[in-house]
């Protein structure tokens, strides 16, 4: 069989499903390549992570016997067959990300946040789904894609696997700051951490105590390694967005502004995202009228 792959909306990040599908088909002796309009295919996989809000699917396939659509951008209910899900990823199809291992040790999240699809798609309980060896073979860097690793009952064992790897680890999707404690931070202190991400999504929930507890326990010295996603345009006011950004910076964290449903966001929120994420100097401003989009930045 000749297999074509289409990564519909890659955003500087490899498509893990396509890597697993490529590995599975190559193991069966099939020819696998990126889809080309000039070729003919028995089967083409189109994988899409994001919906139309963030990216459009403008690709029409007319040169294949069969086309399979997959990914949360199409349907949150579709799943890879177990034999594909547990295939070691074919990292060769993304040579630009050479030396980095991507994967999930756990799936699911108990939080069930309204803006997030994880609980609905993967379940409201975080459970172990793989050992590190399923997607890592001595790469110097690991990107953990778990939605809520610390909520998993097996998280200590999984963190110990990361420790033993001696690879640099980026907890890219965020650890739950509300679940940090002396025991799991002690384990995290033994991981070679490239970056740890948290999130402060709900402006009505004061997380400063949890962030301070992490600071008291962590061995991470650089604020650039202590990153926090700040969700905006989801029930928050501009003042609340500023408060979270400024509070995190004052505590020694690196905030990263995320915009929910970006097309509906007011200009002031989009300007805030550009200003904060570009790491420009940001003044603590207690009042809305003191923040004027488009003013001269220093």
C-alpha positions as CSV (number, residue, x, y, z in Angstrom):
1,X,0.0,0.0,0.0
2,X,1.0,3.6,-0.6
3,X,0.1,5.9,2.3
4,X,0.0,9.7,2.2
5,X,0.1,11.9,5.3
6,X,-1.4,15.4,5.7
7,X,-0.6,17.5,8.8
8,X,-3.4,20.0,8.3
9,X,-2.5,22.6,11.0
10,X,1.0,22.0,12.3
11,X,2.0,24.9,14.5
12,X,5.7,24.4,15.0
13,X,4.9,21.1,16.7
14,X,5.0,17.6,15.2
15,X,1.7,15.6,14.9
16,X,2.1,12.6,17.2
17,X,-0.8,10.7,15.6
18,X,0.8,10.9,12.2
19,X,4.2,9.7,13.6
20,X,2.5,6.6,15.1
21,X,0.5,5.9,11.9
22,X,3.7,6.2,9.9
23,X,5.5,3.7,12.1
24,X,2.6,1.3,12.1
25,X,2.4,1.2,8.3
26,X,6.1,1.1,7.7
27,X,6.3,-1.9,10.0
28,X,3.8,-3.6,7.7
29,X,6.0,-2.9,4.7
30,X,3.9,-0.1,3.3
31,X,5.3,3.0,1.6
32,X,4.6,6.1,3.7
33,X,5.3,9.7,2.6
34,X,3.9,13.2,2.9
35,X,0.9,13.6,0.6
36,X,1.7,14.9,-2.9
37,X,-0.9,16.1,-5.4
38,X,1.1,14.5,-8.2
39,X,1.1,11.0,-6.7
40,X,-1.6,8.3,-6.3
41,X,-2.4,6.8,-2.9
42,X,-4.3,3.8,-1.6
43,X,-4.9,5.7,1.7
44,X,-4.4,9.2,2.9
45,X,-4.6,10.3,6.5
46,X,-5.6,13.9,7.3
47,X,-4.9,14.9,10.9
48,X,-6.1,18.1,12.4
49,X,-5.6,19.4,16.0
50,X,-7.5,22.7,15.8
51,X,-11.0,23.7,14.7
52,X,-11.9,26.4,12.1
53,X,-11.5,29.1,14.8
54,X,-7.8,28.7,14.6
55,X,-7.0,27.0,11.3
56,X,-8.9,26.2,8.2
57,X,-8.8,22.9,6.3
58,X,-8.4,24.0,2.7
59,X,-6.9,20.8,1.4
60,X,-9.0,18.6,-0.9
61,X,-7.8,15.1,-1.7
62,X,-8.8,13.6,-5.0
63,X,-5.9,11.3,-5.6
64,X,-6.6,8.5,-3.0
65,X,-8.8,5.4,-2.9
66,X,-9.6,6.3,0.8
67,X,-9.2,9.3,3.0
68,X,-9.4,9.1,6.8
69,X,-9.9,12.2,8.9
70,X,-8.6,12.2,12.4
71,X,-7.8,14.5,15.3
72,X,-9.7,16.9,17.6
73,X,-10.0,19.4,14.9
74,X,-12.5,17.0,13.2
75,X,-14.0,15.0,16.0
76,X,-13.2,14.5,19.7
77,X,-14.5,10.9,19.7
78,X,-12.1,9.4,17.1
79,X,-9.3,7.2,18.5
80,X,-6.3,5.5,17.1
81,X,-6.6,1.7,17.3
82,X,-4.6,0.3,20.3
83,X,-2.0,-1.3,18.0
84,X,-1.3,2.1,16.5
85,X,-1.6,4.1,19.7
86,X,1.2,2.1,21.3
87,X,3.5,2.2,18.3
88,X,6.9,3.9,18.8
89,X,6.6,7.2,16.9
90,X,8.3,7.5,13.5
91,X,10.3,10.7,14.3
92,X,12.0,10.6,10.9
93,X,9.0,12.3,9.3
94,X,9.8,15.5,11.3
95,X,13.6,15.8,10.9
96,X,13.3,19.5,12.1
97,X,12.5,18.2,15.6
98,X,15.4,15.7,15.7
99,X,16.5,14.8,19.2
100,X,13.2,15.5,20.9
101,X,10.8,12.7,22.1
102,X,7.1,13.5,22.3
103,X,4.4,11.6,24.1
104,X,1.8,11.0,26.8
105,X,2.5,9.1,30.0
106,X,-1.0,9.8,31.3
107,X,-4.4,10.8,29.8
108,X,-7.4,12.5,31.3
109,X,-8.1,15.3,33.8
110,X,-10.5,15.6,36.7
111,X,-10.9,19.4,36.4
112,X,-13.5,19.4,33.5
113,X,-12.8,23.1,32.7
114,X,-15.4,24.6,30.3
115,X,-12.8,25.8,27.8
116,X,-10.9,22.5,27.6
117,X,-11.8,19.3,25.7
118,X,-9.5,16.9,27.7
119,X,-12.0,15.7,30.3
120,X,-14.7,15.2,27.7
121,X,-12.4,13.4,25.3
122,X,-10.1,11.4,27.7
123,X,-12.1,11.1,30.9
124,X,-12.4,12.9,34.2
125,X,-9.7,10.8,35.8
126,X,-6.0,11.0,35.0
127,X,-4.6,7.5,34.3
128,X,-1.3,6.1,33.2
129,X,-1.4,5.0,29.6
130,X,2.3,4.3,28.8
131,X,5.8,4.0,30.2
132,X,8.4,6.4,28.9
133,X,10.1,3.7,26.8
134,X,7.0,3.7,24.5
135,X,8.1,7.0,22.9
136,X,11.6,7.7,24.2
137,X,14.9,6.0,23.1
138,X,17.7,8.1,24.4
139,X,16.7,11.5,22.9
140,X,18.3,14.3,24.8
141,X,15.0,16.1,25.3
142,X,11.5,15.0,26.2
143,X,8.3,16.9,25.8
144,X,5.6,15.6,28.1
145,X,2.2,16.3,26.6
146,X,0.2,15.1,29.6
147,X,-2.8,17.3,30.5
148,X,-2.6,16.6,34.3
149,X,0.2,14.4,35.2
150,X,0.1,15.2,39.0
151,X,-3.5,14.0,39.2
152,X,-2.5,10.6,38.0
153,X,-2.1,8.1,40.9
154,X,1.0,6.7,39.2
155,X,2.6,10.1,38.8
156,X,5.5,9.5,41.2
157,X,6.6,6.4,39.2
158,X,6.3,8.2,36.0
159,X,8.4,11.1,37.2
160,X,11.0,8.6,38.4
161,X,11.1,7.3,34.8
162,X,11.9,10.8,33.7
163,X,14.6,11.2,36.3
164,X,16.3,8.0,35.2
165,X,16.2,9.1,31.6
166,X,18.6,12.0,32.4
167,X,17.0,13.8,29.4
168,X,16.0,17.4,29.6
169,X,12.2,17.5,30.2
170,X,9.7,20.1,29.2
171,X,6.3,19.7,30.9
172,X,4.8,21.4,27.9
173,X,1.1,21.2,28.6
174,X,1.2,22.3,32.2
175,X,1.3,20.7,35.7
176,X,-1.5,21.4,38.1
177,X,-0.2,24.0,40.6
178,X,-2.9,23.0,43.0
179,X,-1.5,19.5,43.3
180,X,2.1,20.4,44.1
181,X,3.4,19.1,47.4
182,X,6.6,18.4,49.2
183,X,6.9,14.9,47.9
184,X,6.2,15.5,44.2
185,X,8.3,18.7,44.0
186,X,11.1,16.7,45.6
187,X,10.9,14.3,42.7
188,X,10.6,17.1,40.2
189,X,13.8,18.6,41.7
190,X,15.6,15.5,40.5
191,X,14.4,15.9,36.9
192,X,16.6,17.7,34.4
193,X,13.9,20.3,33.8
194,X,14.1,22.4,30.6
195,X,10.8,24.1,31.5
196,X,7.9,23.5,33.7
197,X,4.5,25.0,32.8
198,X,1.6,25.7,35.0
199,X,-1.7,27.5,34.3
200,X,-3.8,30.2,36.0
201,X,-7.0,30.0,34.0
202,X,-9.7,31.1,36.4
203,X,-9.4,34.8,37.5
204,X,-11.8,34.2,40.4
205,X,-9.5,31.6,41.9
206,X,-6.6,33.0,43.9
207,X,-3.6,30.7,43.2
208,X,-0.9,32.9,44.7
209,X,-0.5,30.6,47.7
210,X,0.0,27.5,45.5
211,X,2.6,29.3,43.4
212,X,4.4,30.5,46.5
213,X,4.4,26.9,47.9
214,X,6.1,25.8,44.7
215,X,8.7,28.5,44.9
216,X,9.4,27.5,48.5
217,X,10.1,23.9,47.4
218,X,11.5,24.0,43.9
219,X,15.1,23.9,42.9
220,X,14.4,25.7,39.6
221,X,16.2,29.1,39.9
222,X,15.4,30.8,36.6
223,X,12.0,32.4,36.1
224,X,12.3,31.6,32.4
225,X,12.0,27.9,33.3
226,X,8.9,28.6,35.5
227,X,6.2,29.4,33.0
228,X,2.5,30.0,33.5
229,X,-0.3,30.0,30.9
230,X,-2.7,32.8,31.6
231,X,-6.1,32.3,29.9
232,X,-7.9,35.4,28.8
233,X,-11.2,36.2,27.0
234,X,-12.9,33.5,29.0
235,X,-15.0,35.3,31.7
236,X,-12.1,37.6,32.8
237,X,-11.9,41.4,32.8
238,X,-8.9,43.3,31.5
239,X,-8.0,44.2,35.1
240,X,-8.1,40.5,36.1
241,X,-5.8,39.6,33.2
242,X,-3.3,42.4,34.3
243,X,-3.5,41.3,37.9
244,X,-2.5,37.7,37.1
245,X,0.3,38.7,34.7
246,X,1.7,41.2,37.1
247,X,1.4,39.0,40.2
248,X,3.1,36.1,38.4
249,X,6.0,38.3,37.2
250,X,6.4,39.8,40.7
251,X,6.6,36.3,42.2
252,X,9.3,35.2,39.7
253,X,7.2,33.3,37.1
254,X,7.1,33.9,33.3
255,X,3.5,34.4,32.2
256,X,2.3,33.5,28.8
257,X,-1.0,34.9,27.7
258,X,-3.4,32.5,26.0
259,X,-6.6,33.9,24.2
260,X,-9.7,31.8,24.2
261,X,-11.6,32.2,20.9
262,X,-9.2,34.7,19.6
263,X,-11.5,36.2,16.8
264,X,-13.9,37.4,19.6
265,X,-11.2,38.9,21.8
266,X,-11.1,42.7,22.2
267,X,-8.1,44.6,20.8
268,X,-6.8,45.3,24.3
269,X,-6.5,41.6,25.0
270,X,-4.7,40.9,21.7
271,X,-2.4,43.8,22.4
272,X,-1.7,42.4,25.9
273,X,-0.8,39.0,24.5
274,X,1.7,40.5,22.1
275,X,3.2,42.7,24.8
276,X,3.6,40.0,27.4
277,X,4.6,37.1,25.1
278,X,7.2,39.2,23.3
279,X,8.8,39.6,26.7
280,X,8.7,43.4,26.5
281,X,9.0,45.4,29.8
282,X,5.6,45.4,31.4
283,X,4.6,47.9,34.1
284,X,2.3,46.9,37.0
285,X,-0.8,48.9,36.2
286,X,-3.6,48.8,38.7
287,X,-6.2,50.6,36.7
288,X,-7.7,50.0,33.2
289,X,-7.4,53.6,32.2
290,X,-3.6,53.5,32.8
291,X,-3.2,50.8,30.2
292,X,-3.5,52.4,26.8
293,X,-3.0,50.1,23.7
294,X,-0.6,51.6,21.2
295,X,1.2,53.9,23.6
296,X,5.0,54.2,23.4
297,X,6.6,51.1,24.9
298,X,10.0,51.3,26.6
